[in-house]
Amino acid sequence: MSASDERACVGFACAVPIRADRFDRMRYNMLFPISSRYAGRAFNVLFALALFAGAVSMARPAAAQSYDLIIRGGILVDGSGGQARADDVAVDGGRIAAVGDLGAATADRVIDATGRHVFPGFIDTHSHAMPALLRDELRTARPLLAQGITTIFVNPDGGGTVDLADQRARIRNPGVGLNVAQFVGHGSVRRAVLGMQAREATPEELDRMRTIVRDGMSGGAFGLSSGLYYSPGSYAPTGEVVQLAKVAAGFGGVYQSHIRDESDYSIGLLGAVDEVIEISRGSGITGVVTHIKALGPRVWGQSADVVRHIEAARAEGLAVYADQYPYEASGTSIVGALVPRWALAGDDGALYTRMQNPAERTRLVADMWENLDRRGGADRLMLQGGPHGGRMLQDVADDRGTDAVETALALLVEARDGGGGTGLTSFNMNDEDIERLMSQPWMMTSSDGSLWVPGEGHPHPRGFGAFPRRIRKYVMEASVTTLEEAIHAMTVLPARIYGIEGRGVLEAGAFADVLVVDLDGFRDTATYEDPHGLAEGVEYALVNGTLAIDAGRFTDALAGEALVKAR
């Protein structure tokens, strides 16, 4: 200990101890001043006695520290990217109280994690769990907790409510099973001001949009999300998004974008990635390309150029990142995948009106055939809901004796009239692009998944298995990255990028979002054919210090928080 440290301890009663012998000497000299003639001899005798007394005192065992819970003997991967190590974790008052060798400590509850891995709770940067999470039977969020997810970001793709205060209140009362962080959705903001009009905003309309974004950010949102591929976000020019991103940046927010084009629908994959970079440059905001992919055979292989463009932006000094889910199929809808955006502009029901106009229907059908080709054909599109859930669009068309586009249009009308669903699982990616993107140090992990009632519909399996699949398939089987790198992408990296204070890491003072995982058994069971299987291998999951999974069983505790970004 330095002299300055000792002085600081004396002056401010800090927790760093002064050596016992020096303290005894200081105390003796203050209490018993002696003449200089006998000072040296007397001090030697008394100092020896003090050393003896100090040794006796130090030999007595100190009172053991006590905690609410201790996880003992686990293999820690703390989220930092550093090597796994053997250490204990103590939890007290909802936070991590200590990390290290806690051999002498006691606790009300001790979890033996011998042979198990201990991780920070995973952060899903792109979740469609809202509004299903607010349904009473889904508030416990079992399919998400089973994956190890303890925090989700909601209102992605520019969607969700613009009344974040109401959403936050409904999360808190009566509670949910995991933490929720909110985005302000650009598309929802635009729709609140302009409806579905396919035009630029007037200065007055842009001011109204700025106000909505400002209100959301001042209330605690973590950033601005956009879905420039979808309507009405697709009707917005880049400059509009820059202006709104400036508002979010003023609150320390992040811009997360479902980019304008993941294939060659409009400006192309590279042009859309460059648009995120331009928005970051123009507004000073951190930019995130969400669920990044090269969608469809026409752009397979362009992931290498995407990496180069993002690396160049980062070398320029821009904060540009991405997230990704570990599947070769995406999830969207018949409208999202096949219907051109011009056909959606206007009042509600405009699409169905255009279907009845012979000239517009001819144009609509032609554009839908082009979009179907971009997706690789109707035998790559699996319906998610209604009576045809789990079947390929091409098979349904064959049964009806109509072509794929006419079948898709008929399904839209039937769904409008209450006769089925229009969600799609779209098989449109390849492993080479997935692995190249996944191996980048600026890549986070997300699910892009929804929360479903068990057994209802035929969803994309990513809502049930994205995080264990990332580890099982791409770490343990394919060795695309190391375990430490994968955990970093799921925890510390998103926490740092989005500014989630005190989460995503195993260190003293952090909130106790902690997992104990049987790594050998950690796996996704949900498949495209049977998508409702819960993930396996999470033996314990703590959310804010409360056990949400205890010895492999759900407790259904509603211990999650509606997170508010610190300013």
Disulfide bonds with the S-S distance in Angstrom:
Cys9-Cys14 2.47
